[in-house]
Amino acid sequence: MADSLSYKIIKEHLVEGELEEGSEIGLLINQTLTQDATGTMAYLQFEALGIAKVKTELSVSYVDHNTLQTGFENADDHRYLQAAAAKYGVWFSRPGNGICHQVHLERFGAPGKTLLGADSHTPTAGGLGMLGIGAGGLDVAVAMAGSPFYMTMPEVLKVNLRGSLAPWVGAKDLILEVLRRLSVKGGVGKIIEYGGPGIKDLSVPERATITNMGAELGATSSIFPSDEVTKRFLEAQGRADAWRPLEADRGAGYDQEITVELNKLEPLAAMPHSPDAVKPIREIPSLKVDQVAVGSCTNGSYRDLKLVAEILKGKVVHPQVSLVVAPGSRQVGITLAGESVLENLLASGARLLESACGPCIGMGQAPPSGGVSVRTFNRNFAGRSGTADAQVYLTGPAAAAATAWKGVLTDPRELGDFPRITDRERPVIDDRMLIEPPADGSKVEIMRGPNIKPLKLNEPLAETIKAGVVIIVGDNITTDHILPGGSRVLPLRSNVEALSEYVFSALDSGFAERARQYRSGLIVAGDNYGQGSSREHAALVPMFLGIKIVLARSFARIHRANLVNFGILPLVFCDPGDYEKLSPGDELVLEKAGEQLEEETVYLERVGDGARIAAHHHLTPRQAEIIKAGGMLNYAGPGQ
C-alpha cells in the first residue's frame, strides 16, 4: 500500500489504536519541548506523576517567552526550570539562546521523529520532515513520563507546490495564501503535507515558516519531506548523522489535495485581526504604519534578517516608524554579527531585541494607541500585541523592511531589483548556552519562589451537575481571549489563583467574580472555541474557578484536549440553533452524568422551563474515564 509521509511516521510510532480516520490512536513520542510560559506548570505536573527521570529519547526546556523580568516572578520560574531540568534529565536552553522552535530546528530536530511540544507552533519541526505536534503542558508531562500521546487519527491534506517563487515573494506569502484558501478552521483534524516539484527550491527555514503557521490553520501538524535540502541543512549544523531520506510513496492517497502555483503568488498581508484575512498588499489602500517588528519563530532566520538588512542598507527607517528586530536564535544573531549585518540594521535605526518571543506574545514593544503595526509574526489577534485597539498586519520580511523605510504598507516589488541573498555554508555553532543534564540528577535541589504555587486538582465528576451560564461568546474565540498573555499576565503562569482574575478579562471583566458566585459554571461558545495558543491555563484556570462544562458549536483541537485533561466536559450542540436559545444566568442540569457519558449524546435541562439541550461529547472511552476521574492528573497520577 502506498503511504503518505504522515502515515509512514504515524505507523512507525503507533502503539495503540488503528489507522482509521476519526479513531483514537496512541503515539510513541521521541522528543518533547517546553518553554517557560508553559514549562513551570508542566514540570509541576511531571513531579505530581511521581516519575524520577524523563523516559523520552530527548526532552528540552527552553526559556524564551517570559524573559522580560519586571519582577521576581519570571526569574524564579527560570531558576526552578533549570533545576528541574537537571533533576529529571532534561536539556536546558538558557535565556538568550533563542526561540524554542528555531533552536530545536537547528540543534535537536530529526527527520522521522515525533516531537510533542507545550506550544502550538511545535509543528515548525515539520520543516525538517519531523512530526511535530502542539499540546497542553499536561500532555507533554505525561509523554515525558513515558506514556503515549493520544489524538484522533487525522486526515491528511496534501499541498502540491509547482513552479518557483518570484523575486520579492517568500515562504510567508505561500502560507498566507494557504490560509486565505482554507481559513483558520481549514486544517482542523488534518495534517498538512507539502510536496511536488516546487519544494526543491525552499530551504529548511522557509519550510519551517510554512509548517509553523500551519498552527493558524488549526492543523494537527504540517510536514515537508526530508530530502537533499534537509540533508544540506543538517550538514551545515554539524548533525549529518540525524538525516534520513523520507518522503511519501509514489501514488500515495490523500483525503484532500490542493495545488499552489508558486510563480503566481505575490506579496500578501493578513489584515487585522485574523491570520486568514489575507489580501495582496497592492490591493490594500495606502496605510500609514507606526511600528514594524521583524523576527519571531516564523521569520527570524539568517536569510530573513539578512534580507531586511540588505533592503535597509544605506537607508534610515522612516521618522514616524519604530523598527524592532529579533533574531530567532543566538546562532542566527552571532552569525549575522560576524558579517556586519546587525551593524547595518542598527545603522538604519532598527532597535535590536534579544533572541526571544518578545512582542509576538505581547511581552514588550506594544504599539501606540490605535497604532498600525506590521509584523513578520504568525498571529494578529486583537489585543495580542499589548495594545487593545492596535491594528496588526502580518507580512513577510521583504514587505516589512520596505514598509519600515517608506512609512506606509509597501509592496516590496516597488523597490526594484531583488537583492541577491545567499545562505551561509556553515553558521557559527556555539552550544554553550545549552546545558546537558547530569547522568544522575537525584541530588539536585529545586528552589520554588513564592509565585510558584502547588497544583490544585479537580474533583471527580459529580453524578448531577447543576451549572450556571457564566458567559456566552461567539466564533473563533482564542486562548488569548480566554486568558491573555502579555507582560502583566504571563509572569503569573505558575500562580493559578492570581491568574484567575484575568480569565476573559478582555471580553468581560466580571467573569471571574460571577464564576466564583456560581461555584459550578458553564461557558457557551460558537465555532472553533479555543483556537490559537496551546496554553493549557485557558482550561486549568477556568477549572479553578469552578467551570464544569463548555458547550460550543465546535472546538479547536488542542483546547478541547486541555479541557478534558482538567476535567471540564466539552460538549457540542447537536442542533447549532440551540446556541441562540441560551442566555447568561440560565441554569442547566446534567443528570446522571457518568451514565449519560456511556452514550454519544447527553441531555441538559434548563431550570425553570425544562427546555432540553442535546449535545454530543465525542469522548473516547479513555477520555470519558479521564473526565469521570476529574482530569488527567487524577487519572494518571501516582498509583494509577
Long-range contacts (C-beta under 8 A, 24 or more apart in sequence): 2-248, 2-249, 2-250, 2-251, 2-252, 2-253, 3-248, 3-249, 3-252, 4-156, 4-158, 4-193, 4-248, 4-249, 4-252, 4-253, 4-254, 5-129, 5-193, 5-195, 5-223, 5-225, 5-246, 5-247, 5-248, 5-252, 6-131, 6-154, 6-156, 6-191, 6-193, 6-221, 6-223, 7-156, 7-252, 8-112, 8-246, 8-248, 8-249, 9-112, 9-114, 9-131, 9-223, 9-246, 10-131, 10-153, 12-112, 13-114, 13-131, 15-148, 16-148, 16-150, 17-153, 18-153, 19-153, 20-153, 21-153, 21-154, 21-155, 21-255, 22-152, 22-153, 23-152, 23-153, 24-150, 24-151, 24-152, 24-153, 24-620, 24-622, 24-623, 25-150, 25-151, 25-152, 25-153, 26-148, 26-149, 26-150, 27-114, 27-148, 27-149, 27-150, 27-151, 28-114, 28-148, 29-56, 29-114, 29-115, 29-116, 29-143, 29-148, 29-149, 30-56, 30-57, 30-58, 30-110, 30-113, 30-114, 30-115, 31-56, 31-57, 31-58, 31-59, 31-60, 31-108, 31-110, 31-113, 31-114, 31-115, 31-116, 32-56, 32-58, 32-59, 32-60, 32-115, 32-116, 32-117, 32-118, 32-140, 32-143, 32-144, 33-59, 33-60, 33-62, 33-100, 33-104, 33-115, 33-116, 33-117, 33-118, 33-119, 33-122, 33-140, 34-59, 34-60, 34-61, 34-62, 34-100, 34-117, 34-118, 34-119, 34-137, 34-140, 35-61, 35-62, 35-63, 35-64, 35-65, 35-100, 35-118, 35-119, 36-61, 36-62, 36-63, 36-64, 36-65, 36-66, 36-67, 36-74, 36-77, 36-78, 36-81, 37-65, 37-66, 37-361, 37-485, 37-490, 37-493, 37-535, 38-65, 38-118, 38-119, 38-136, 38-137, 38-140, 38-493, 38-534, 38-535, 38-536, 39-77, 39-81, 39-118, 39-137, 40-77, 40-80, 40-81, 40-452, 40-493, 40-494, 41-137, 41-493, 41-494, 41-536, 41-537, 41-540, 42-118, 42-137, 42-138, 42-140, 42-141, 43-80, 43-81, 43-84, 43-88, 43-141, 44-452, 44-454, 44-455, 44-494, 45-137, 45-138, 45-141, 45-455, 45-633, 46-84, 46-88, 46-141, 46-144, 46-145, 47-84, 48-455, 48-633, 48-637, 48-638, 49-141, 49-142, 49-145, 49-633, 49-636, 49-637, 49-638, 50-637, 50-638, 51-88, 51-144, 51-145, 51-146, 52-88, 52-442, 53-88, 53-89, 53-441, 54-88, 54-89, 54-90, 54-144, 54-145, 55-144, 55-145, 55-146, 56-143, 56-144, 56-146, 57-113, 58-91, 58-108, 59-89, 59-90, 59-91, 59-144, 60-90, 60-91, 60-92, 60-93, 60-100, 60-104, 60-108, 61-85, 61-90, 61-91, 61-92, 61-93, 62-93, 62-97, 62-99, 62-100, 62-103, 62-104, 63-92, 63-93, 63-94, 63-95, 63-97, 64-93, 64-95, 64-97, 64-98, 64-99, 64-100, 64-355, 64-356, 64-357, 65-356, 65-357, 65-361, 65-363, 65-490, 66-363, 66-490, 66-491, 66-493, 67-95, 67-96, 67-354, 67-356, 67-357, 67-358, 67-363, 68-358, 68-363, 68-364, 68-487, 70-487, 70-491, 71-491, 72-449, 72-450, 72-451, 73-449, 73-451, 73-491, 73-492, 73-494, 73-495, 74-490, 74-491, 75-449, 76-447, 76-448, 76-449, 76-450, 76-451, 76-452, 77-449, 77-451, 77-452, 77-491, 77-493, 77-494, 79-447, 79-449, 80-446, 80-447, 80-448, 80-449, 80-452, 80-494, 82-435, 83-444, 83-445, 83-446, 83-447, 84-446, 85-435, 85-437, 86-435, 86-437, 86-438, 86-441, 86-444, 87-441, 87-442, 87-444, 87-446, 88-144, 88-437, 88-441, 89-437, 89-441, 90-144, 90-437, 91-434, 91-435, 91-436, 91-437, 92-434, 92-435, 92-437, 93-433, 93-434, 93-435, 94-433, 94-434, 94-435, 95-354, 95-356, 96-330, 96-354, 96-355, 96-356, 96-433, 97-329, 97-330, 97-355, 97-433, 97-434, 98-327, 98-328, 98-329, 98-330, 98-331, 98-332, 98-333, 98-355, 98-356, 99-296, 99-297, 99-300, 99-328, 99-329, 99-355, 99-356, 99-357, 100-297, 101-125, 101-208, 101-212, 101-297, 101-328, 102-208, 102-297, 102-300, 102-301, 102-328, 102-329, 102-332, 103-329, 103-330, 103-331, 105-204, 105-205, 105-208, 106-237, 106-329, 106-331, 106-427, 107-237, 107-239, 107-431, 107-434, 109-242, 110-242, 110-243, 110-244, 111-226, 111-230, 111-242, 111-243, 111-244, 111-245, 111-246, 112-226, 112-244, 112-246, 114-149, 116-140, 116-143, 116-149, 117-534, 118-534, 118-536, 119-533, 119-534, 120-215, 120-532, 120-533, 120-534, 120-558, 121-212, 121-215, 121-297, 121-298, 121-378, 122-534, 123-211, 123-212, 123-214, 123-215, 123-219, 123-221, 123-222, 123-223, 124-208, 124-211, 124-212, 124-297, 125-208, 125-211, 126-207, 126-208, 126-211, 126-214, 126-221, 126-222, 126-223, 126-224, 127-204, 127-205, 127-206, 127-207, 127-208, 127-209, 127-210, 127-211, 127-212, 127-224, 128-204, 128-207, 128-208, 128-224, 128-226, 128-230, 128-233, 128-234, 129-223, 129-224, 129-225, 129-226, 129-227, 129-230, 129-246, 130-223, 131-191, 131-221, 131-223, 132-211, 132-221, 133-220, 133-221, 134-215, 134-534, 134-558, 135-534, 135-558, 135-561, 136-534, 136-535, 136-536, 136-539, 136-558, 136-561, 136-562, 136-565, 137-536, 138-536, 138-562, 138-565, 138-566, 138-632, 138-633, 139-561, 139-565, 139-632, 142-632, 142-636, 145-636, 147-636, 150-620, 150-622, 151-220, 151-557, 151-561, 152-189, 152-557, 154-189, 154-190, 154-191, 154-220, 154-221, 155-189, 155-190, 155-191, 155-255, 155-256, 156-190, 156-191, 156-193, 156-254, 156-255, 157-187, 157-190, 157-191, 157-192, 157-193, 157-254, 157-255, 157-256, 157-257, 157-258, 158-193, 158-194, 158-195, 158-254, 158-256, 158-257, 158-258, 159-192, 159-193, 159-194, 159-195, 159-196, 159-257, 159-258, 159-259, 159-260, 160-195, 160-196, 160-198, 160-257, 160-258, 160-259, 160-260, 161-194, 161-195, 161-196, 161-197, 161-198, 161-199, 161-202, 161-259, 161-260, 161-262, 162-196, 162-197, 162-198, 162-259, 162-260, 162-261, 162-262, 163-197, 163-198, 163-261, 163-262, 163-263, 163-264, 164-198, 164-201, 164-262, 164-263, 165-201, 165-262, 165-263, 165-265, 166-262, 166-263, 166-265, 166-266, 167-413, 167-417, 167-418, 168-267, 168-398, 168-411, 168-412, 168-413, 168-415, 168-418, 169-262, 169-265, 169-266, 169-267, 169-396, 170-206, 170-209, 170-396, 170-397, 170-398, 171-202, 171-206, 171-207, 171-209, 171-210, 171-396, 172-209, 172-213, 172-268, 172-298, 172-299, 172-376, 172-394, 172-395, 172-396, 172-397, 173-265, 173-266, 173-267, 173-268, 173-396, 174-210, 174-260, 174-262, 174-265, 175-209, 175-210, 175-213, 175-214, 176-213, 176-268, 176-269, 176-270, 176-275, 176-278, 176-394, 177-260, 177-265, 177-268, 177-278, 178-210, 178-217, 178-258, 178-260, 179-213, 179-216, 179-217, 179-270, 179-275, 179-276, 179-278, 180-268, 180-276, 180-278, 181-258, 182-217, 182-258, 182-276, 183-217, 183-276, 184-216, 184-217, 184-218, 184-274, 184-275, 184-276, 184-476, 184-528, 184-531, 185-217, 185-218, 185-476, 185-527, 185-528, 185-531, 185-554, 186-217, 186-218, 187-214, 187-217, 187-218, 187-219, 187-220, 187-222, 188-217, 188-218, 188-219, 188-528, 188-554, 188-556, 188-557, 189-220, 189-557, 190-217, 190-219, 190-220, 190-255, 190-256, 191-219, 191-220, 191-221, 191-222, 191-223, 192-217, 192-219, 192-221, 192-222, 192-223, 193-222, 193-223, 193-248, 193-254, 194-222, 194-223, 194-224, 194-225, 195-224, 195-225, 195-247, 195-248, 196-259, 198-260, 198-262, 199-224, 199-225, 199-227, 199-229, 200-227, 200-229, 202-229, 203-229, 203-233, 203-303, 203-423, 204-229, 204-230, 204-233, 205-301, 205-302, 205-303, 205-304, 206-303, 208-301, 209-298, 209-299, 209-301, 212-297, 212-298, 212-378, 213-275, 213-298, 213-378, 215-378, 216-275, 216-276, 216-378, 216-379, 218-528, 218-531, 218-556, 218-557, 220-557, 236-424, 236-425, 236-426, 236-427, 237-427, 237-429, 238-426, 238-429, 266-411, 266-413, 267-395, 267-396, 267-398, 267-399, 267-411, 267-412, 267-413, 268-395, 268-396, 269-374, 269-393, 269-394, 269-395, 269-399, 269-409, 270-380, 270-393, 270-394, 270-395, 271-393, 272-380, 272-382, 272-391, 272-392, 272-393, 273-380, 273-381, 273-382, 273-392, 274-380, 274-381, 274-476, 275-378, 275-379, 275-380, 275-394, 280-411, 281-395, 281-399, 281-409, 281-410, 281-411, 282-411, 284-409, 286-408, 286-409, 287-372, 287-393, 287-408, 287-409, 288-320, 288-372, 288-407, 288-408, 289-320, 289-321, 289-372, 289-373, 289-374, 289-403, 289-404, 289-407, 289-408, 289-409, 290-320, 290-321, 290-322, 290-367, 290-368, 290-371, 290-372, 290-373, 291-321, 291-322, 291-323, 291-324, 291-365, 291-367, 291-368, 291-371, 291-372, 291-373, 291-374, 292-317, 292-321, 292-322, 292-323, 292-324, 292-373, 292-374, 292-375, 292-400, 292-401, 292-403, 292-404, 293-323, 293-324, 293-325, 293-326, 293-359, 293-360, 293-365, 293-373, 293-374, 293-375, 293-376, 293-377, 293-400, 294-323, 294-324, 294-325, 294-326, 294-350, 294-375, 294-376, 294-397, 294-400, 294-401, 295-324, 295-325, 295-326, 295-327, 295-328, 295-353, 295-358, 295-360, 295-376, 295-377, 296-326, 296-328, 296-357, 296-360, 296-375, 296-376, 296-377, 296-378, 297-328, 297-357, 297-360, 297-378, 298-376, 298-377, 298-378, 299-328, 299-376, 299-377, 299-396, 299-397, 300-326, 300-327, 300-328, 300-329, 300-332, 300-355, 300-376, 301-328, 301-332, 302-332, 302-335, 302-336, 302-423, 302-424, 302-427, 303-421, 303-423, 304-328, 304-376, 304-397, 305-332, 305-336, 305-341, 305-345, 305-397, 306-336, 306-339, 306-341, 306-421, 307-397, 307-398, 307-401, 307-419, 307-421, 308-345, 308-397, 308-398, 308-400, 308-401, 309-336, 309-341, 309-342, 309-344, 309-345, 309-348, 310-344, 310-419, 310-421, 311-398, 311-401, 311-402, 311-405, 311-412, 311-415, 311-419, 312-344, 312-345, 312-348, 312-350, 312-401, 312-404, 312-405, 313-344, 313-348, 315-348, 315-405, 316-348, 316-349, 316-405, 317-348, 317-349, 317-350, 317-404, 317-405, 318-404, 318-405, 318-406, 318-407, 319-407, 320-407, 321-403, 321-404, 321-407, 322-351, 322-365, 323-348, 323-349, 323-350, 323-351, 323-404, 324-350, 324-351, 324-352, 324-353, 324-358, 324-359, 324-365, 325-350, 325-351, 325-352, 325-353, 326-352, 326-353, 326-354, 326-355, 326-356, 326-358, 326-359, 327-355, 328-355, 329-355, 330-355, 330-430, 330-433, 331-427, 331-428, 331-429, 331-430, 332-427, 334-428, 334-430, 335-424, 335-427, 335-428, 338-428, 339-424, 348-404, 350-404, 359-385, 359-386, 361-485, 361-486, 361-490, 362-386, 362-484, 362-485, 362-486, 362-487, 362-490, 363-485, 363-486, 363-487, 363-490, 364-487, 366-390, 367-392, 372-409, 374-399, 374-400, 374-403, 374-404, 374-409, 375-400, 376-400, 379-532, 381-478, 381-480, 381-481, 381-532, 383-480, 383-484, 383-506, 384-480, 384-485, 386-486, 386-487, 388-506, 451-491, 451-492, 451-494, 451-495, 451-498, 452-494, 452-495, 453-494, 453-495, 453-496, 453-497, 455-633, 456-496, 456-544, 457-630, 457-631, 457-633, 457-634, 458-543, 458-566, 458-567, 458-630, 458-631, 458-634, 459-567, 459-630, 460-567, 460-628, 460-629, 460-630, 460-634, 461-567, 461-569, 461-593, 461-594, 461-627, 461-628, 461-629, 461-630, 462-548, 462-593, 463-592, 463-593, 463-594, 464-589, 464-590, 464-591, 464-592, 464-593, 465-520, 465-548, 465-549, 465-569, 465-589, 465-590, 465-593, 466-520, 466-587, 466-588, 466-589, 466-590, 466-607, 467-518, 467-520, 467-521, 467-522, 467-547, 467-548, 467-549, 467-587, 467-588, 467-589, 467-590, 468-518, 468-520, 468-521, 468-522, 468-585, 468-586, 468-587, 468-588, 469-521, 469-522, 469-523, 469-524, 469-582, 469-583, 469-584, 469-585, 469-586, 469-587, 469-588, 470-511, 470-514, 470-515, 470-518, 470-521, 470-522, 470-523, 470-547, 470-584, 471-504, 471-507, 471-508, 471-511, 471-514, 471-523, 471-524, 471-584, 472-523, 472-524, 472-525, 472-582, 472-583, 472-584, 473-504, 473-507, 473-523, 473-524, 473-525, 473-526, 473-529, 474-525, 474-526, 475-526, 475-527, 475-528, 475-553, 476-526, 476-527, 476-528, 476-531, 477-525, 477-526, 477-528, 477-529, 477-530, 477-531, 478-530, 478-531, 478-532, 478-533, 479-530, 479-531, 479-532, 479-533, 479-534, 479-535, 479-538, 479-559, 480-506, 480-532, 480-533, 481-506, 481-507, 482-530, 482-538, 482-542, 483-535, 483-537, 483-538, 483-541, 485-533, 485-535, 493-537, 496-537, 496-540, 496-541, 496-544, 497-544, 499-537, 499-541, 500-541, 500-544, 500-545, 503-541, 503-542, 503-545, 512-545, 515-542, 515-545, 515-546, 515-547, 516-545, 516-546, 518-546, 519-546, 520-546, 520-548, 521-545, 521-546, 521-547, 521-548, 522-547, 522-548, 522-549, 522-550, 522-551, 522-588, 523-547, 523-549, 523-550, 523-551, 523-552, 524-550, 524-551, 524-552, 524-579, 524-582, 525-550, 525-551, 525-552, 525-553, 526-552, 526-553, 526-579, 527-552, 527-553, 527-554, 528-554, 528-555, 528-556, 529-553, 529-554, 529-555, 529-556, 529-559, 530-555, 530-556, 530-558, 530-559, 530-560, 530-562, 530-563, 531-556, 531-559, 532-556, 534-558, 534-562, 536-562, 536-565, 536-566, 538-562, 539-563, 539-565, 539-566, 539-568, 540-566, 542-568, 543-567, 543-568, 543-631, 549-588, 549-590, 549-604, 551-582, 551-588, 551-604, 551-613, 551-615, 553-579, 564-619, 564-623, 564-626, 564-627, 564-632, 565-626, 565-631, 565-632, 566-631, 566-632, 567-626, 567-627, 567-629, 567-630, 567-631, 567-634, 569-593, 569-617, 569-627, 570-617, 570-618, 571-602, 571-604, 571-615, 571-616, 571-617, 572-615, 572-616, 572-617, 572-618, 573-613, 573-614, 573-615, 574-601, 574-614, 574-615, 574-616, 575-614, 578-613, 578-614, 581-611, 581-613, 582-606, 582-613, 588-613, 594-628, 597-624, 597-627, 597-628, 598-624
